[in-house]
């Protein structure tokens, strides 16, 4: 599948997204055409470079520093300005300038960090994404959100900087650990919950195919998620309205990550956030309890949590929401489901009711 995100503004701004088994074999040729004389510097998650070094070299992808490649250890703890500075200095020493471009090869952390680096290096240079995790392929590589974390919260420093192209090859998931597949499935379930009931039914009936990395099943899920997100981003690139629907499960999820000091992985935190929002919607009579059962069942199918750890203090989670980047002028925008495939945005929900739901899920 080939998608294009076409955005308004000065000049022609298009992000091309290709989803295809084996597309990694065409990256070098397509990149050469798109660079238009620029020199590309490849920034790798070092774990990915180790797993794919032999195949990458066969395809002509730079893997060693002498070839224009930079490797770093990607983890949530590496999403810091200090790491951005180190990578920027590596680029300077390697000869990068305003006429350069970056290629990110890795999961969500790599894409977020390299995209942010591209946005600020020499006041902005182009970048390209080759996502290697399910989470990155279905979500974070698409849409142009980049950023790093502060101790006060996730992605509090960042920029909207659209990649020129995203090459998504499901084959790269063949080396992905099951735990990382599980984390990515939280974003797939989120997408189905907020806007694609057909995708929801497909996941319910084809989870085993997805788990076995069936190429057709992976392509179906990745394409559906990217198509939905592309439509949302085209309508609202900088999250002034429509794009906030993508925050379903993330408002509470990011707070949970922070309170746990990032011991809870992103996908697990999003699942907990979805369960919190959905239980709140059920308590208000705005979401069918029978569909809450379906959400619980699908989360369990993928080993995603349906409750919160007892060690998490609901009051601490609510405190963390105050620093969430989704607060605008002191207003909390909270996305609630009304049915599978449809949501509504609630402004400043009653925190006492939210606290009650959190307590019920930690009891």
C-alpha positions as CSV (number, residue, x, y, z in Angstrom):
1,X,0.0,0.0,0.0
2,X,1.2,3.5,-0.8
3,X,-0.2,6.5,1.2
4,X,0.5,10.2,1.0
5,X,-0.2,12.7,3.8
6,X,-0.7,16.0,2.0
7,X,-0.6,19.0,4.3
8,X,-1.5,22.7,3.8
9,X,1.0,25.5,4.2
10,X,3.7,27.2,2.2
11,X,5.1,24.9,-0.5
12,X,4.3,21.3,-1.2
13,X,4.4,19.2,2.0
14,X,3.8,15.6,1.5
15,X,4.9,12.6,3.5
16,X,4.9,9.4,1.4
17,X,4.2,6.1,3.3
18,X,4.9,2.8,1.7
19,X,3.7,-0.4,3.4
20,X,4.9,-3.5,1.7
21,X,6.7,-6.8,2.4
22,X,10.1,-6.5,0.9
23,X,10.1,-2.7,0.5
24,X,13.4,-2.5,2.4
25,X,15.0,-3.8,-0.8
26,X,13.9,-0.6,-2.6
27,X,14.9,2.0,0.0
28,X,18.3,2.8,-1.3
29,X,17.1,3.6,-4.8
30,X,14.1,5.6,-3.6
31,X,16.2,7.5,-1.0
32,X,18.7,8.4,-3.7
33,X,15.9,9.9,-5.8
34,X,14.4,11.9,-2.9
35,X,17.7,13.2,-1.5
36,X,18.3,15.3,-4.6
37,X,22.0,15.6,-3.9
38,X,21.8,15.7,-0.1
39,X,24.1,13.4,2.0
40,X,22.1,11.1,4.2
41,X,23.3,10.1,7.7
42,X,21.7,6.9,9.1
43,X,20.9,6.8,12.8
44,X,20.3,3.3,14.1
45,X,19.0,1.7,17.3
46,X,22.1,-0.3,18.0
47,X,20.1,-3.5,18.8
48,X,18.4,-3.3,15.4
49,X,21.7,-2.7,13.6
50,X,23.1,-5.8,15.2
51,X,20.2,-7.9,14.2
52,X,20.0,-6.6,10.6
53,X,23.6,-5.6,9.8
54,X,24.2,-8.4,7.3
55,X,21.0,-7.9,5.4
56,X,21.4,-4.1,5.6
57,X,24.9,-4.3,4.1
58,X,23.6,-6.5,1.3
59,X,21.0,-3.7,0.5
60,X,23.7,-1.0,0.6
61,X,22.4,0.6,3.8
62,X,25.2,2.3,5.9
63,X,25.8,0.4,9.1
64,X,29.3,1.4,10.1
65,X,30.4,4.9,11.2
66,X,32.8,5.2,8.3
67,X,29.8,4.7,6.0
68,X,27.8,7.6,7.5
69,X,26.0,5.6,10.2
70,X,25.6,6.5,13.8
71,X,24.4,4.0,16.4
72,X,22.9,4.7,19.8
73,X,21.2,2.7,22.6
74,X,17.5,3.4,22.2
75,X,15.3,3.2,25.3
76,X,12.8,5.5,27.0
77,X,15.6,6.7,29.2
78,X,17.5,7.9,26.1
79,X,14.8,10.3,25.0
80,X,16.6,13.2,26.6
81,X,18.1,16.4,25.3
82,X,21.5,15.2,26.4
83,X,21.3,12.3,23.9
84,X,20.1,14.7,21.2
85,X,23.1,16.9,21.8
86,X,25.5,13.9,21.6
87,X,24.0,12.8,18.3
88,X,24.1,16.3,17.0
89,X,27.8,16.5,17.8
90,X,28.4,13.1,16.2
91,X,26.8,14.5,13.0
92,X,29.0,17.6,13.1
93,X,32.1,15.5,13.5
94,X,30.9,13.3,10.6
95,X,30.6,16.3,8.4
96,X,26.8,16.9,8.4
97,X,25.6,20.4,7.5
98,X,22.4,22.2,6.3
99,X,22.5,20.1,3.1
100,X,22.3,16.8,4.9
101,X,19.3,14.5,5.8
102,X,18.7,11.9,8.5
103,X,17.4,8.4,8.2
104,X,16.0,6.8,11.4
105,X,16.1,3.0,11.7
106,X,14.5,1.7,14.8
107,X,11.4,1.7,16.9
108,X,9.4,4.6,18.4
109,X,12.1,6.0,20.6
110,X,14.5,6.2,17.6
111,X,11.9,7.8,15.3
112,X,10.8,10.4,17.9
113,X,14.4,11.3,18.8
114,X,15.8,11.4,15.3
115,X,12.8,13.3,14.0
116,X,13.3,15.9,16.8
117,X,17.0,16.1,16.0
118,X,16.2,16.7,12.3
119,X,13.7,19.5,13.2
120,X,16.4,21.5,15.1
121,X,19.7,20.5,13.5
122,X,20.9,23.5,11.4
123,X,17.3,24.9,12.0
124,X,15.8,21.9,10.3
125,X,16.8,19.3,7.7
126,X,14.8,16.5,6.1
127,X,14.4,13.1,7.6
128,X,13.2,9.7,6.6
129,X,11.8,6.9,8.8
130,X,12.3,3.1,8.6
131,X,10.3,1.8,11.6
132,X,11.3,-1.6,12.9
133,X,8.8,-2.2,15.7
134,X,5.0,-2.8,15.4
135,X,4.3,0.3,17.6
136,X,6.4,2.5,15.3
137,X,4.9,1.0,12.1
138,X,1.3,1.5,13.2
139,X,1.7,4.8,15.0
140,X,4.7,6.8,15.9
141,X,6.5,6.9,12.5
142,X,3.4,8.5,10.9
143,X,2.2,12.0,11.5
144,X,5.3,14.1,12.2
145,X,5.2,14.2,16.0
146,X,8.8,14.3,17.4
147,X,10.0,14.8,20.9
148,X,12.0,14.0,24.0
149,X,11.1,13.6,27.6
150,X,11.6,15.8,30.7
151,X,11.5,14.5,34.3
152,X,8.1,16.2,34.5
153,X,6.6,14.1,31.7
154,X,6.8,12.5,28.2
155,X,7.4,14.4,25.0
156,X,7.3,17.8,26.7
157,X,10.0,19.1,24.3
158,X,9.3,18.5,20.6
159,X,8.3,19.7,17.2
160,X,6.0,18.8,14.4
161,X,8.4,17.8,11.6
162,X,7.0,15.6,8.9
163,X,9.2,12.8,7.4
164,X,9.7,13.0,3.7
165,X,9.1,9.3,3.4
166,X,8.3,6.3,5.6
167,X,9.2,2.8,4.5
168,X,7.3,0.2,6.4
169,X,8.4,-3.4,5.8
170,X,6.4,-6.0,7.9
171,X,9.4,-8.4,7.4
172,X,11.4,-6.3,9.9
173,X,9.0,-7.5,12.6
174,X,10.3,-11.0,12.2
175,X,13.0,-10.4,14.8
176,X,10.8,-8.4,17.1
177,X,10.5,-10.0,20.6
178,X,6.9,-11.1,21.5
179,X,6.9,-8.5,24.3
180,X,7.4,-5.7,21.8
181,X,4.6,-7.1,19.6
182,X,2.4,-7.0,22.6
183,X,3.2,-3.3,23.2
184,X,2.5,-2.5,19.6
185,X,-0.9,-4.2,19.7
186,X,-2.0,-1.7,22.4
187,X,-1.8,1.0,19.7
188,X,-3.6,-1.2,17.1
189,X,-6.4,-1.8,19.6
190,X,-6.5,1.9,20.3
191,X,-6.9,2.7,16.6
192,X,-9.7,0.2,16.2
193,X,-11.5,1.6,19.3
194,X,-11.4,5.2,18.1
195,X,-12.2,4.9,14.5
196,X,-12.2,1.5,12.8
197,X,-14.8,-1.1,13.8
198,X,-13.9,-3.2,10.8
199,X,-10.3,-3.4,12.1
200,X,-11.6,-4.3,15.5
201,X,-13.5,-7.2,14.2
202,X,-10.5,-8.3,12.2
203,X,-8.2,-8.2,15.3
204,X,-10.8,-10.2,17.2
205,X,-10.9,-13.0,14.6
206,X,-7.2,-12.9,13.4
207,X,-5.1,-12.3,16.6
208,X,-3.4,-15.7,16.1
209,X,-2.4,-14.8,12.5
210,X,-1.0,-11.5,13.8
211,X,0.9,-13.2,16.6
212,X,2.5,-15.7,14.1
213,X,3.6,-12.7,12.0
214,X,1.5,-13.8,9.0
215,X,2.5,-11.3,6.3
216,X,-1.0,-10.7,5.0
217,X,-2.4,-10.2,8.6
218,X,0.4,-7.8,9.4
219,X,0.0,-5.8,6.2
220,X,-3.8,-5.6,6.9
221,X,-3.4,-4.3,10.4
222,X,-0.5,-1.9,9.6
223,X,-2.3,-0.4,6.6
224,X,-5.5,0.1,8.4
225,X,-3.8,2.0,11.3
226,X,-1.7,4.1,8.9
227,X,-4.7,5.0,6.7
228,X,-6.7,6.1,9.7
229,X,-3.9,8.2,11.2
230,X,-3.1,9.7,7.8
231,X,-6.7,11.0,7.5
232,X,-6.6,12.4,11.0
233,X,-3.2,14.2,10.5
234,X,-4.3,15.7,7.2
235,X,-7.3,17.2,8.9
236,X,-5.4,18.5,12.0
237,X,-1.6,18.3,11.8
238,X,-0.8,20.2,15.0
239,X,-3.5,18.8,17.3
240,X,-5.8,21.8,17.6
241,X,-8.9,19.6,17.4
242,X,-9.5,16.4,15.5
243,X,-6.0,14.9,16.1
244,X,-6.7,14.8,19.9
245,X,-8.8,11.6,19.2
246,X,-5.4,9.8,19.0
247,X,-4.9,10.6,22.7
248,X,-7.4,7.9,23.7
249,X,-5.8,5.9,26.4
250,X,-2.7,8.2,26.4
251,X,-3.8,10.9,28.8
252,X,-3.9,8.6,31.7
253,X,-1.3,6.3,30.1
254,X,1.4,8.9,30.1
255,X,0.6,9.8,33.7
256,X,0.9,6.1,34.6
257,X,4.3,5.9,32.9
258,X,5.5,8.9,34.8
259,X,4.3,7.7,38.2
260,X,5.9,4.3,37.6
261,X,9.1,6.1,36.7
262,X,8.7,4.4,33.3
263,X,8.9,0.9,34.7
264,X,5.6,0.3,33.0
265,X,6.0,0.0,29.2
266,X,4.2,2.4,26.9
267,X,1.7,-0.2,25.5
268,X,0.8,-1.5,28.9
269,X,0.2,2.1,30.1
270,X,-2.0,2.8,27.1
271,X,-4.0,-0.3,27.8
272,X,-4.5,0.8,31.4
273,X,-5.5,4.3,30.1
274,X,-8.0,2.8,27.7
275,X,-9.5,0.7,30.4
276,X,-9.8,3.8,32.6
277,X,-11.5,5.9,30.0
278,X,-13.8,3.1,28.9
279,X,-14.9,2.3,32.5
280,X,-15.6,6.0,33.0
281,X,-17.7,6.0,29.9
282,X,-19.6,3.0,31.1
283,X,-20.2,4.6,34.5
284,X,-21.7,7.6,32.7
285,X,-23.9,5.3,30.6
286,X,-22.2,6.4,27.4
287,X,-20.5,3.1,26.4
288,X,-22.1,-0.4,26.4
289,X,-20.9,-2.6,29.2
290,X,-21.0,-5.5,26.7
291,X,-18.3,-3.8,24.6
292,X,-16.2,-3.1,27.7
293,X,-16.2,-6.9,28.1
294,X,-15.0,-7.2,24.5
295,X,-12.2,-4.7,25.2
296,X,-11.1,-6.6,28.3
297,X,-11.1,-9.9,26.4
298,X,-9.0,-8.5,23.5
299,X,-6.5,-7.0,25.9
300,X,-6.2,-10.3,27.7
301,X,-5.7,-12.1,24.4
302,X,-2.6,-10.0,23.9
303,X,-1.5,-10.1,27.5
304,X,-2.3,-6.4,28.0
305,X,-3.4,-5.3,31.5
306,X,-7.0,-4.6,32.2
307,X,-6.3,-3.3,35.7
308,X,-3.8,-1.1,37.3
309,X,-1.0,-2.3,39.7
310,X,-2.1,-2.0,43.3
311,X,1.1,-0.1,44.0
312,X,0.0,2.8,41.8
313,X,-1.6,5.6,43.8
314,X,-4.7,7.1,42.0
315,X,-4.0,10.5,43.5
316,X,-0.4,10.5,42.1
317,X,-1.8,9.6,38.7
318,X,-4.2,12.6,38.9
319,X,-1.4,14.8,40.0
320,X,0.7,13.7,37.0
321,X,-2.1,14.7,34.7
322,X,-1.6,18.4,35.6
323,X,1.7,18.3,33.8
324,X,0.4,16.4,30.8
325,X,1.2,18.2,27.5
326,X,-2.5,17.6,26.5
327,X,-3.6,20.3,28.9
328,X,-4.3,23.5,27.0
329,X,-4.6,26.7,29.0
330,X,-5.4,24.7,32.1
331,X,-8.0,22.6,30.3
332,X,-7.8,18.8,30.3
333,X,-9.1,17.2,27.0
334,X,-10.2,13.7,27.7
335,X,-11.2,11.2,25.0
336,X,-14.0,8.7,25.8
337,X,-15.4,6.0,23.7
338,X,-19.1,6.0,22.9
339,X,-19.0,2.7,20.9
340,X,-16.3,0.7,19.2
341,X,-15.1,2.8,16.4
342,X,-16.3,6.2,17.8
343,X,-15.3,8.6,20.5
344,X,-16.2,11.9,22.0
345,X,-14.0,14.5,23.6
346,X,-14.9,15.6,27.1
347,X,-13.5,18.8,28.6
348,X,-12.3,18.8,32.2
349,X,-14.0,15.6,33.4
350,X,-14.9,15.4,37.1
351,X,-11.6,14.3,38.7
352,X,-13.4,12.8,41.7
353,X,-15.3,10.4,39.3
354,X,-12.0,9.7,37.5
355,X,-10.4,9.0,40.9
356,X,-13.2,6.5,41.7
357,X,-12.6,4.7,38.5
358,X,-8.9,4.5,39.1
359,X,-9.5,3.2,42.6
360,X,-11.8,0.5,41.3
361,X,-9.2,-0.6,38.8
362,X,-6.5,-0.8,41.5
363,X,-8.6,-2.5,44.2
